Amino acid sequence: MLQQTVDRLKPLISPGHVWCVTNTEQVGALCLQLPAAARKKVLTEPFGRNTAAAIALAAVHIRHAAKGDALMAVLPADHFIAEAARYREIVRAALDVARGEGRMVVLGIPPTRPETGFGYIERGEAAFTTNGSKVFPVLRFTEKPELGVAKEYVESGRYQWNAGMFFWRVSTFLQALQRFLPETHQAIEALVAHIGKRSYQSRLKKIYSKLENISVDYAVLEKAAVSGVVEGDSVFVIPAEIGWSDIGSWAAVYELLAKRPGENILAGAGQTLDAEGNFLWSPEKFVAAVGVQDLVVVETADALLICPRERAQDVGKIVKALEQKKLQRLL
């Protein structure tokens, strides 16, 4: 998926301009998957400190390499996108909007279900059109709502899923970071003098251990959107119908594999009767499903998961409970 992320961008962004942020455990494997031109632009976090710190680290390195300001696209490397050509059109539009001083742009995915594991973006009235893409001001971000609220959002037609794809000038982001997360901004800026020097790694480790563990959505975008509503638009969303999935839940896997609504997806042999919309993953056993709808059933050697598809994100709660009970053998 990392290879696909880089390949999708090639007509717009050359591999030599691709920066990756990863951790110490994955840096070796990650470099093997990158084009040669991108391997020297891999940044390694000594500790996980969430997306605000990771993006800030990349921002100061990009500014240092560019010897000044630059446009910056923040793109998760684990997303599936079916319509690559359309995606590039929207990315081009997002970059055009982001060239404006103080503008921050996020891609919004039209929701296909009341998902509780994603953040939502409420959009305002249409502001303008760029390169054939409609651009809307953002009214607010909402993180992972309860199921009832998520259903209201989907039915309203005013909300998009937040896919975590952001576009801005490096200067715009760092100014926002300085305003809304000043301690992280100050710490990262103190690192700049050590880039390319022997002192860099030790300085990075010392600085990073003290950074706040917070997502860029909470730390910057939510606050910027609220201030934009008061002071003038600064955060924009472009709806992106691009066949997107983060494959982050069994429900997402079902949507990726199902070729038609209501199709049953089976991993191995099985038979269904008066059943539809089920994801039945049992590679070793014959599965017979009778009169059930929209279920996720996943069998592994040591566990069996059963839940409605619309509750697939709640599997994370089971994982946390198992961690608390120290049942690591099941994780």
Secondary structure as UniProt FT lines:
FT   HELIX           2..9
FT   TURN            10..12
FT   HELIX           15..17
FT   STRAND          20..23
FT   TURN            24..26
FT   HELIX           27..33
FT   HELIX           36..41
FT   STRAND          42..45
FT   HELIX           50..66
FT   STRAND          71..74
FT   STRAND          80..81
FT   HELIX           84..98
FT   TURN            101..102
FT   STRAND          104..109
FT   STRAND          119..123
FT   STRAND          128..130
FT   TURN            131..132
FT   STRAND          133..143
FT   HELIX           147..156
FT   STRAND          159..169
FT   HELIX           170..180
FT   HELIX           182..191
FT   HELIX           192..194
FT   TURN            195..196
FT   TURN            198..199
FT   HELIX           200..208
FT   TURN            209..210
FT   HELIX           217..221
FT   HELIX           222..231
FT   STRAND          235..239
FT   STRAND          244..245
FT   HELIX           250..257
FT   TURN            261..262
FT   STRAND          265..266
FT   STRAND          270..273
FT   STRAND          279..281
FT   STRAND          287..290
FT   STRAND          295..299
FT   STRAND          304..308
FT   HELIX           309..314
FT   HELIX           315..324
FT   TURN            325..326
FT   HELIX           328..330
//
